Amino acid sequence: MVKTMVRQAVPLQPMEEDGGADIHLQPVEDPTPEQGEVPRDWRKANVTPIFKKGKKEDLGNYRPVSLTSIAGKVMQQLILGIISRHKKDKKVIRSSHHGFIKGKSCLTNLINFYDEVTGLVDERRALDIVCL
């Protein structure tokens, strides 16, 4: 496993001394990923409404689009990859589960269900189905 360090620029803010006569720059403390926290700039996002269709006066015809920082997006993809790999390696989710799994959908779930039902019918076994 390759470990990489993300180095961030430390923002500077003016600090007044001696009644405001001199101004010095001092680094602002910002949490790092190593401390288990996400830096503030990575959490900020510009949310922009994008028009879908219909009347422009109806606010329901807009969808929000979140523009986040590149570093935040990269970190999100890294975390997603680690969680997905753990989920797959440790078999956290059963193979019969179809929701939110890559390559599986409602259609694949329906096909598996249909296959199971027809197999039981072909074997002349008892079958109860409850639809909610």
N, C-alpha and C positions, 0 to 999 in steps of 0.2 A: 504494500500500500504506500502510495506517495503522499507525503504531507507537504502542504504548501502554506505559506504565511501570506496573509493579505495585509499589506502595509497601507495605512491611510494617512492622508495629509492631515496635519494637526492645524485646525483653524486658530488664528490669532485674534485677540481682542485687546483694545487699548486699555491700559490700567493707569489711572491718574495717581500721582504722588505729589506731596508737598502742595496741597491746595490747588492742584491742576496746573502748576507751572511746568512740570515735565510729564511727557507721555511716553510710557514704555510699552512694548508688546510682550504679552505673556501667553503661553499656550493654554487653551481651554481643555480641561479634562473631559474626555469623551470615552464611554465604555468601548471595549474591544471584544471581538468574538471569543478571544481566549478567556475573558472574564465571564463568559456565559450570557452576555447581553449584546444586543444589536445596536450599533451606533445610531444616533438620532437621525443623521442624514439618510441612512439606508431605509428608515421607516417612513420618511416623508414621501408624499405622492401628490402630483397634480391631477385632480380629477376633472376631466373635461366632458361635458355632455355632447354626444354625437347623435345627430338626427337620424332616425330610422326611416319612418314613412308616416303619411297622414298629415294632419294639420300641425303646423309648426307652433301654434299657440298652445297645444295640448302637451303638458310636460311628460305625460306617459309615453309620448312618441320619441323620447330621447333615451339613450342608454349611456351609463357612465363608463368612461374609459379612464383607467388609472395609469398614469405615467410615473414609473418609479425609477430609482437610480440603477445604473448598470451593475454596480457592486451588489446591490440588493437582489437583483435578478439572478446573478451568477450564484450567490449564496443560496438562493431558493432552489435552483436547479441541482446544486451539490447536495443539499439536504434531501430533496426529493429522490435523487439517485440512491443515496445511502438508505433511506427508509424503504424504497422499493426493493433494493437488493436484500435487505434484512427480511422483509416480508416474504420474499421468494425463497431465500436460503433456509429460513427457519420454519417455512410452511405455516405461517401464521393464519393464512386464509385457505380454507378448504378448496379443492378443485371444483366442487359443485357450486361455488359462489360465482356469480356472473356480474354483479354490479361494480362498476368503477375499476374493472380489471382490463388491462391492455389485451386486445384481441377477443374479448368476450363482450356480449351485449344482451339485450332483451331477446333478440332473435336467436342467439346461440342457446340461451336458457330455454326458450320455447322448443327448439329442435331437440335438445336433450330430454326435456319432459315428454315430448311426443314419442321419442325413441323408447323411453322407459315404459310408457303406457302401452305402446303397440307390442313391445316384447312380452309384457305381462299378459296381454290379451292373447297373443299367439301361444303362450304356454298354458292358457286356460286357467290362470290363477285369479283369485279374488282381487278386486280392485275397488277402492273407495276414493273418490275425488271430492274435495270441498272447495268451492269457489267463493271467495269473499267479495 
